[in-house]
């Protein structure tokens, strides 16, 4: 995760901890609320504005840097061996997905047919691979960074492609809370690189939002999957018409 994104994430967490809204930040900075949202989304904060927000929070910039340092020590990616452990057992994989979404042990048991003994056993396995820290009374401390990513073409990604992707794209994406945007066009290498950078930024923003919403009651949250893809491509069904000369 870039330093600018980490800084914005740290500021968002601190604002949320004090129940300070974007509207309040906008008033402090003498900007519109839309401008503030755009500023955070694009990670375009000047030192002067960072200082003003820190003043709102009652902290020094040094405190913000300390918060960033603490966040940067969290896990960004697992090893191949750790991912293999997770996908080796369907129930362990399920519990992993639940804890990534900040479910408690009680919430997992309420929704899925798993005993407390099973849940604790799988949580202990996740603790052993340093994915979580299992605290007293079976409280769960997630050790991954907001910018956490699974290994490209690794065990988790292959599991997703084999068992989950076809189910995910099986919708017509016309229902509430669904959206599918499909664009075709020709780009230069420079434009392609810029667009891929923006997609990575959007993926980071998705992770930031999941962490921000983690404190909300589970009945106010619902599972979301966001698949962002771009690659040089032309439909193979037209290959027979390509001029080979």
C-alpha atoms as a printed R data frame, in Angstrom:
    type eleno elety resid chain resno       x       y       z
1   ATOM     1    CA   UNK     A     1   0.000   0.000   0.000
2   ATOM     2    CA   UNK     A     2   1.385   3.427  -0.935
3   ATOM     3    CA   UNK     A     3   2.203   5.954   1.802
4   ATOM     4    CA   UNK     A     4  -0.492   8.349   0.572
5   ATOM     5    CA   UNK     A     5  -3.180   5.660   0.720
6   ATOM     6    CA   UNK     A     6  -1.934   4.561   4.154
7   ATOM     7    CA   UNK     A     7  -2.122   8.164   5.376
8   ATOM     8    CA   UNK     A     8  -5.698   8.555   4.148
9   ATOM     9    CA   UNK     A     9  -6.660   5.240   5.734
10  ATOM    10    CA   UNK     A    10  -5.151   6.323   9.050
11  ATOM    11    CA   UNK     A    11  -7.019   9.648   8.918
12  ATOM    12    CA   UNK     A    12 -10.299   7.902   8.092
13  ATOM    13    CA   UNK     A    13  -9.919   5.506  11.010
14  ATOM    14    CA   UNK     A    14  -9.141   8.353  13.401
15  ATOM    15    CA   UNK     A    15 -12.107  10.405  12.144
16  ATOM    16    CA   UNK     A    16 -14.414   7.408  12.493
17  ATOM    17    CA   UNK     A    17 -13.164   6.703  16.033
18  ATOM    18    CA   UNK     A    18 -14.236  10.225  17.027
19  ATOM    19    CA   UNK     A    19 -17.469  10.177  14.968
20  ATOM    20    CA   UNK     A    20 -16.281  13.113  12.866
21  ATOM    21    CA   UNK     A    21 -18.095  13.229   9.525
22  ATOM    22    CA   UNK     A    22 -16.953  14.429   6.120
23  ATOM    23    CA   UNK     A    23 -19.428  17.284   6.548
24  ATOM    24    CA   UNK     A    24 -17.608  18.417   9.689
25  ATOM    25    CA   UNK     A    25 -14.252  18.138   7.913
26  ATOM    26    CA   UNK     A    26 -15.638  20.166   5.004
27  ATOM    27    CA   UNK     A    27 -16.729  22.921   7.397
28  ATOM    28    CA   UNK     A    28 -13.295  22.955   9.022
29  ATOM    29    CA   UNK     A    29 -11.527  23.183   5.652
30  ATOM    30    CA   UNK     A    30 -14.097  25.587   4.184
31  ATOM    31    CA   UNK     A    31 -14.827  23.194   1.322
32  ATOM    32    CA   UNK     A    32 -17.917  21.414   0.055
33  ATOM    33    CA   UNK     A    33 -18.603  17.934   1.367
34  ATOM    34    CA   UNK     A    34 -18.265  16.587  -2.203
35  ATOM    35    CA   UNK     A    35 -14.815  18.183  -2.469
36  ATOM    36    CA   UNK     A    36 -13.704  16.531   0.761
37  ATOM    37    CA   UNK     A    37 -14.959  13.121  -0.366
38  ATOM    38    CA   UNK     A    38 -13.141  13.548  -3.668
39  ATOM    39    CA   UNK     A    39  -9.993  14.679  -1.857
40  ATOM    40    CA   UNK     A    40  -9.977  11.544   0.306
41  ATOM    41    CA   UNK     A    41 -10.853   9.263  -2.612
42  ATOM    42    CA   UNK     A    42  -8.010  10.640  -4.729
43  ATOM    43    CA   UNK     A    43  -5.588  10.837  -1.770
44  ATOM    44    CA   UNK     A    44  -4.906  14.470  -2.620
45  ATOM    45    CA   UNK     A    45  -4.366  16.111   0.762
46  ATOM    46    CA   UNK     A    46  -1.967  19.012   1.157
47  ATOM    47    CA   UNK     A    47   0.178  19.295   4.286
48  ATOM    48    CA   UNK     A    48  -1.870  22.322   5.316
49  ATOM    49    CA   UNK     A    49  -5.132  20.327   5.133
50  ATOM    50    CA   UNK     A    50  -3.622  17.341   6.936
51  ATOM    51    CA   UNK     A    51  -2.541  19.721   9.697
52  ATOM    52    CA   UNK     A    52  -6.075  21.190   9.900
53  ATOM    53    CA   UNK     A    53  -7.647  17.728  10.147
54  ATOM    54    CA   UNK     A    54  -5.158  16.720  12.845
55  ATOM    55    CA   UNK     A    55  -6.178  19.863  14.754
56  ATOM    56    CA   UNK     A    56  -9.812  18.702  14.555
57  ATOM    57    CA   UNK     A    57  -8.768  15.321  15.915
58  ATOM    58    CA   UNK     A    58  -6.758  16.902  18.711
59  ATOM    59    CA   UNK     A    59  -3.558  15.155  17.632
60  ATOM    60    CA   UNK     A    60  -0.153  16.077  16.277
61  ATOM    61    CA   UNK     A    61   1.078  15.011  12.843
62  ATOM    62    CA   UNK     A    62   3.555  12.816  14.728
63  ATOM    63    CA   UNK     A    63   0.582  10.890  16.176
64  ATOM    64    CA   UNK     A    64  -0.755  10.361  12.662
65  ATOM    65    CA   UNK     A    65   2.637   9.049  11.518
66  ATOM    66    CA   UNK     A    66   2.683   6.681  14.499
67  ATOM    67    CA   UNK     A    67  -0.754   5.392  13.478
68  ATOM    68    CA   UNK     A    68   0.519   4.862   9.909
69  ATOM    69    CA   UNK     A    69   3.580   3.012  11.180
70  ATOM    70    CA   UNK     A    70   1.397   0.691  13.241
71  ATOM    71    CA   UNK     A    71  -0.853  -0.029  10.241
72  ATOM    72    CA   UNK     A    72   2.104  -0.676   7.925
73  ATOM    73    CA   UNK     A    73   3.292  -3.535  10.157
74  ATOM    74    CA   UNK     A    74   0.177  -5.550   9.442
75  ATOM    75    CA   UNK     A    75   0.235  -8.434   6.957
76  ATOM    76    CA   UNK     A    76   0.013  -7.442   3.299
77  ATOM    77    CA   UNK     A    77   0.200 -10.955   1.834
78  ATOM    78    CA   UNK     A    78   0.454 -14.561   2.993
79  ATOM    79    CA   UNK     A    79   2.926 -17.163   1.750
80  ATOM    80    CA   UNK     A    80   2.014 -19.916  -0.719
81  ATOM    81    CA   UNK     A    81   2.133 -22.436   2.162
82  ATOM    82    CA   UNK     A    82  -0.232 -20.347   4.299
83  ATOM    83    CA   UNK     A    83  -2.744 -19.990   1.460
84  ATOM    84    CA   UNK     A    84  -2.557 -23.748   0.803
85  ATOM    85    CA   UNK     A    85  -3.497 -24.391   4.434
86  ATOM    86    CA   UNK     A    86  -6.578 -22.179   4.109
87  ATOM    87    CA   UNK     A    87  -7.888 -23.832   0.926
88  ATOM    88    CA   UNK     A    88  -7.112 -27.355   2.188
89  ATOM    89    CA   UNK     A    89 -10.328 -27.384   4.215
90  ATOM    90    CA   UNK     A    90 -13.662 -25.903   3.085
91  ATOM    91    CA   UNK     A    91 -14.781 -25.064   6.623
92  ATOM    92    CA   UNK     A    92 -11.462 -23.388   7.389
93  ATOM    93    CA   UNK     A    93 -11.819 -21.410   4.156
94  ATOM    94    CA   UNK     A    94 -15.336 -20.359   5.200
95  ATOM    95    CA   UNK     A    95 -14.180 -19.231   8.646
96  ATOM    96    CA   UNK     A    96 -11.316 -17.296   7.013
97  ATOM    97    CA   UNK     A    97 -13.754 -15.397   4.794
98  ATOM    98    CA   UNK     A    98 -15.912 -14.640   7.833
99  ATOM    99    CA   UNK     A    99 -13.042 -13.237   9.907
100 ATOM   100    CA   UNK     A   100 -11.841 -11.153   6.948
101 ATOM   101    CA   UNK     A   101 -15.310  -9.586   7.097
102 ATOM   102    CA   UNK     A   102 -14.878  -9.005  10.862
103 ATOM   103    CA   UNK     A   103 -17.430 -11.571  12.025
104 ATOM   104    CA   UNK     A   104 -17.274 -12.686  15.637
105 ATOM   105    CA   UNK     A   105 -17.329 -16.361  16.639
106 ATOM   106    CA   UNK     A   106 -20.932 -15.952  17.774
107 ATOM   107    CA   UNK     A   107 -21.962 -14.477  14.416
108 ATOM   108    CA   UNK     A   108 -20.294 -17.308  12.504
109 ATOM   109    CA   UNK     A   109 -22.175 -19.870  14.596
110 ATOM   110    CA   UNK     A   110 -25.489 -18.034  14.185
111 ATOM   111    CA   UNK     A   111 -25.233 -18.059  10.394
112 ATOM   112    CA   UNK     A   112 -23.471 -21.362   9.689
113 ATOM   113    CA   UNK     A   113 -23.929 -24.878  11.008
114 ATOM   114    CA   UNK     A   114 -20.610 -25.003  12.847
115 ATOM   115    CA   UNK     A   115 -20.116 -25.955  16.474
116 ATOM   116    CA   UNK     A   116 -18.182 -23.756  18.858
117 ATOM   117    CA   UNK     A   117 -15.503 -26.445  19.052
118 ATOM   118    CA   UNK     A   118 -15.096 -26.441  15.252
119 ATOM   119    CA   UNK     A   119 -14.948 -22.656  15.057
120 ATOM   120    CA   UNK     A   120 -12.333 -22.415  17.779
121 ATOM   121    CA   UNK     A   121 -10.258 -25.147  16.119
122 ATOM   122    CA   UNK     A   122 -10.211 -23.263  12.818
123 ATOM   123    CA   UNK     A   123  -9.490 -19.968  14.557
124 ATOM   124    CA   UNK     A   124  -6.518 -21.614  16.265
125 ATOM   125    CA   UNK     A   125  -5.256 -22.697  12.822
126 ATOM   126    CA   UNK     A   126  -5.544 -19.109  11.578
127 ATOM   127    CA   UNK     A   127  -3.726 -17.937  14.697
128 ATOM   128    CA   UNK     A   128  -0.900 -20.404  13.996
129 ATOM   129    CA   UNK     A   129  -0.312 -18.975  10.526
130 ATOM   130    CA   UNK     A   130  -0.425 -15.428  11.973
131 ATOM   131    CA   UNK     A   131  -3.556 -14.450  10.031
132 ATOM   132    CA   UNK     A   132  -5.343 -13.552  13.252
133 ATOM   133    CA   UNK     A   133  -4.578 -13.314  16.931
134 ATOM   134    CA   UNK     A   134  -7.029 -15.324  19.009
135 ATOM   135    CA   UNK     A   135  -7.598 -13.348  22.182
136 ATOM   136    CA   UNK     A   136  -9.135 -14.401  25.541
137 ATOM   137    CA   UNK     A   137 -12.843 -15.327  25.389
138 ATOM   138    CA   UNK     A   138 -12.289 -16.200  21.691
139 ATOM   139    CA   UNK     A   139 -12.152 -12.593  20.554
140 ATOM   140    CA   UNK     A   140 -10.584 -12.227  17.110
141 ATOM   141    CA   UNK     A   141  -7.935  -9.678  16.169
142 ATOM   142    CA   UNK     A   142  -7.398  -9.589  12.415
143 ATOM   143    CA   UNK     A   143  -3.731  -9.044  11.539
144 ATOM   144    CA   UNK     A   144  -4.048  -8.161   7.863
145 ATOM   145    CA   UNK     A   145  -3.514  -4.720   6.368
146 ATOM   146    CA   UNK     A   146  -6.360  -2.816   4.651
147 ATOM   147    CA   UNK     A   147  -4.227  -3.199   1.531
148 ATOM   148    CA   UNK     A   148  -4.032  -6.989   1.955
149 ATOM   149    CA   UNK     A   149  -4.000  -9.029  -1.258
150 ATOM   150    CA   UNK     A   150  -4.065 -12.715  -2.033
151 ATOM   151    CA   UNK     A   151  -1.123 -14.020  -4.079
152 ATOM   152    CA   UNK     A   152  -1.668 -13.476  -7.837
153 ATOM   153    CA   UNK     A   153  -2.454 -16.891  -9.351
154 ATOM   154    CA   UNK     A   154  -1.902 -18.397  -5.900
155 ATOM   155    CA   UNK     A   155  -3.926 -21.094  -4.106
156 ATOM   156    CA   UNK     A   156  -6.717 -18.727  -2.971
157 ATOM   157    CA   UNK     A   157  -7.072 -17.090  -6.386
158 ATOM   158    CA   UNK     A   158  -7.142 -20.494  -8.111
159 ATOM   159    CA   UNK     A   159  -9.762 -21.684  -5.625
160 ATOM   160    CA   UNK     A   160 -11.856 -18.602  -6.427
161 ATOM   161    CA   UNK     A   161 -11.549 -19.165 -10.179
162 ATOM   162    CA   UNK     A   162 -12.410 -22.853  -9.907
163 ATOM   163    CA   UNK     A   163 -15.297 -22.807  -7.450
164 ATOM   164    CA   UNK     A   164 -16.628 -19.264  -7.034
165 ATOM   165    CA   UNK     A   165 -16.129 -17.118 -10.154
166 ATOM   166    CA   UNK     A   166 -18.751 -18.877 -12.293
167 ATOM   167    CA   UNK     A   167 -21.292 -18.523  -9.459
168 ATOM   168    CA   UNK     A   168 -20.429 -14.827  -9.088
169 ATOM   169    CA   UNK     A   169 -20.848 -13.945 -12.766
170 ATOM   170    CA   UNK     A   170 -24.018 -16.023 -13.080
171 ATOM   171    CA   UNK     A   171 -26.170 -12.980 -12.313
172 ATOM   172    CA   UNK     A   172 -27.705 -10.620 -14.877
173 ATOM   173    CA   UNK     A   173 -26.543  -7.778 -12.588
174 ATOM   174    CA   UNK     A   174 -29.946  -6.086 -12.748
175 ATOM   175    CA   UNK     A   175 -30.864  -6.504  -9.081
176 ATOM   176    CA   UNK     A   176 -30.562  -3.958  -6.286
177 ATOM   177    CA   UNK     A   177 -26.970  -3.279  -5.204
178 ATOM   178    CA   UNK     A   178 -25.605  -4.892  -8.396
179 ATOM   179    CA   UNK     A   179 -23.690  -3.184 -11.159
180 ATOM   180    CA   UNK     A   180 -21.835  -4.408 -14.217
181 ATOM   181    CA   UNK     A   181 -19.993  -2.021 -16.499
182 ATOM   182    CA   UNK     A   182 -18.448  -3.479 -19.611
183 ATOM   183    CA   UNK     A   183 -16.421  -1.200 -21.859
184 ATOM   184    CA   UNK     A   184 -14.421  -2.015 -24.981
185 ATOM   185    CA   UNK     A   185 -11.877   0.259 -26.589
186 ATOM   186    CA   UNK     A   186  -8.345   0.684 -27.821
187 ATOM   187    CA   UNK     A   187  -5.750   2.328 -25.562
188 ATOM   188    CA   UNK     A   188  -2.096   3.265 -25.746
189 ATOM   189    CA   UNK     A   189   0.334   1.575 -23.349
190 ATOM   190    CA   UNK     A   190   0.400   4.769 -21.302
191 ATOM   191    CA   UNK     A   191  -3.397   4.944 -20.966
192 ATOM   192    CA   UNK     A   192  -3.577   1.244 -20.133
193 ATOM   193    CA   UNK     A   193  -0.979   1.714 -17.361
194 ATOM   194    CA   UNK     A   194  -2.870   4.713 -15.962
195 ATOM   195    CA   UNK     A   195  -6.172   2.843 -15.949
196 ATOM   196    CA   UNK     A   196  -4.597  -0.163 -14.200
197 ATOM   197    CA   UNK     A   197  -3.211   2.199 -11.553
198 ATOM   198    CA   UNK     A   198  -6.703   3.608 -11.003
199 ATOM   199    CA   UNK     A   199  -8.149   0.095 -10.694
200 ATOM   200    CA   UNK     A   200  -5.576  -0.742  -8.014
201 ATOM   201    CA   UNK     A   201  -6.517   2.453  -6.204
202 ATOM   202    CA   UNK     A   202 -10.209   1.533  -6.401
203 ATOM   203    CA   UNK     A   203  -9.434  -1.922  -4.988
204 ATOM   204    CA   UNK     A   204  -7.626  -0.259  -2.073
205 ATOM   205    CA   UNK     A   205 -10.631   2.010  -1.525
206 ATOM   206    CA   UNK     A   206 -12.864  -1.090  -1.400
207 ATOM   207    CA   UNK     A   207 -10.669  -2.526   1.360
208 ATOM   208    CA   UNK     A   208 -10.714   0.777   3.233
209 ATOM   209    CA   UNK     A   209 -14.514   0.832   3.152
210 ATOM   210    CA   UNK     A   210 -14.781  -2.746   4.452
211 ATOM   211    CA   UNK     A   211 -12.595  -1.792   7.399
212 ATOM   212    CA   UNK     A   212 -14.563   1.390   8.050
213 ATOM   213    CA   UNK     A   213 -17.851  -0.526   8.042
214 ATOM   214    CA   UNK     A   214 -16.480  -3.333  10.231
215 ATOM   215    CA   UNK     A   215 -17.821  -1.666  13.367
216 ATOM   216    CA   UNK     A   216 -21.411  -1.645  12.084
217 ATOM   217    CA   UNK     A   217 -23.812  -4.382  13.289
218 ATOM   218    CA   UNK     A   218 -23.728  -7.449  11.066
219 ATOM   219    CA   UNK     A   219 -27.406  -7.040  10.159
220 ATOM   220    CA   UNK     A   220 -26.518  -3.703   8.511
221 ATOM   221    CA   UNK     A   221 -23.761  -5.217   6.338
222 ATOM   222    CA   UNK     A   222 -23.955  -7.653   3.454
223 ATOM   223    CA   UNK     A   223 -21.336  -9.552   1.472
224 ATOM   224    CA   UNK     A   224 -19.961  -7.826  -1.598
225 ATOM   225    CA   UNK     A   225 -17.528  -8.992  -4.243
226 ATOM   226    CA   UNK     A   226 -15.745  -6.552  -6.505
227 ATOM   227    CA   UNK     A   227 -13.863  -8.020  -9.472
228 ATOM   228    CA   UNK     A   228 -11.822  -5.516 -11.467
229 ATOM   229    CA   UNK     A   229 -10.243  -6.786 -14.671
230 ATOM   230    CA   UNK     A   230  -8.434  -5.313 -17.639
231 ATOM   231    CA   UNK     A   231  -6.097  -6.915 -20.187
232 ATOM   232    CA   UNK     A   232  -5.186  -6.690 -23.866
233 ATOM   233    CA   UNK     A   233  -7.926  -8.773 -25.444
234 ATOM   234    CA   UNK     A   234 -10.098  -9.380 -28.476
235 ATOM   235    CA   UNK     A   235 -12.987 -11.895 -28.633
236 ATOM   236    CA   UNK     A   236 -11.671 -15.277 -29.776
237 ATOM   237    CA   UNK     A   237 -14.918 -15.948 -31.685
238 ATOM   238    CA   UNK     A   238 -13.717 -13.469 -34.321
239 ATOM   239    CA   UNK     A   239 -10.269 -14.978 -34.765
240 ATOM   240    CA   UNK     A   240 -11.310 -16.813 -37.937
241 ATOM   241    CA   UNK     A   241 -11.888 -13.493 -39.648
242 ATOM   242    CA   UNK     A   242  -8.427 -12.079 -38.941
243 ATOM   243    CA   UNK     A   243  -6.463 -11.297 -42.075
244 ATOM   244    CA   UNK     A   244  -3.394 -13.510 -41.896
245 ATOM   245    CA   UNK     A   245  -1.574 -11.755 -44.738
